[in-house]
Amino acid sequence: MGEQYFEADPSSAADERETTVTVWGTQRRYTTSGGVFAHGALDKATALLLQHSTPPLAPATVLDLGCGWGPIACSLAGEGLDVWAVDVNERALDLTRRNAERHALAVRAARPDEVPADVTFDAIWSNPPIRIGKEALHELLLTWLPRLSRSGEARLVVGKNLGADSLQRWLEQQGFPTRREASAKGFRILSVTRP
């Protein structure tokens, strides 16, 4: 199997490319790179998540779980939110930092182990890395979803053909109330809250 975007230290060529993304009426230019999810352009799933979601009202602390090059994190930071952007991929974290700095946005880009254990989130937004496998995905979600504040909400975008409906059932079996917020172009947007 070739290199995956969820590897900590991609060995593939960076091959940086620029892309422009408009979210909530604000256009921003981003640098993307090989070895990082959605090289060259915003992927359909993340675009749908941003299109079908309204950011929480500030003040709020938000987690972008699996941030890639930072389109979710930067969009949320642009709304005045306190944003953590988490990824295992060092190149992704570097791009997120650079893209946030380019637009004078305050984003804390960090590896999972760098987020203090006492930090909770009013919202978690994610196009989760489904391709890490079901067991690893479940572990990832069970690590971060309990860190939602009591009134917090996670918004996950998952391809229907990649198991969105079974993930919804699994989340409910784990005690997390989950509802389908939207369905478009083969993707589901799931809203998940604390038990």
Residue, then its C-alpha position, 0 to 999 in steps of 0.5 A: m500500500g502506498e503512503q497515506y495522508f494519515e501518516a505522521d511524517p509523509s515521505s512523498a514530495a511536498d508538491e505544494r499547490e495553491t487553492t482558493v476557498t470561499v466559506w461563509g462569504t469569506q474567500r481565502r487562499y490556501t497552500t496544500s501539499g502532497g502527503v496531506f489529504a485533499h491535495g490541490a483543492l477542497d474535497k467535496a465532503t469538507a465543502l459540504l460540511l462547511q456549506h451545511s453547517t453554521p459556526p457556533l457563536a463566539p466565545a466557543t472552543v472548537l476542535d478540527l479533528g484531522c485538520g489536513w491543511g486547515p480549511i475547517a480550522c481557518s474558517l472557524a477561526g475567522e468567525g472569532l472562535d478559539v480553535w484547536a486543529v489536530d492531526v497526526n501528520e506533521r506536514a498537515l500541521d505545518l500547512t495549517r499553521r502557515n495558512a492560519e498565519r497567512h490570514a492572521l488567524a489564531v489557530r493552535a495546530a497540534r498533535p493529539d498528545e499536545v492538547p492538554a487533557d483538561v481542554t474541552f470543546d464546545a464543538i468538534w468538526s471533522n471529516p474523519p480519516i475513515r481510511i485508518g480503519k474501523e477500529a482506529l476510527h472508533e478509538l479516535l472518536l471515543t478519545w475525542l467525543p467525551r471531551l465535548s462540553r455538556s452542551g457541545e456538538a460534534r459535526l462529522v461528514v462521512g461518505k454513505n459508501l464509506g459507512a456513514d449509516s453504520l457509524q451513526r448506529w455505532l455512535e448511538q450504541q456507544g451512548f452518543p445521541t446522533r442524528r443525520e443533519a444533512s445528506a447530499k452528493g453521497f455524504r452524510i453530515l452527522s450531529v453528535t452530542r454527549p450522553 
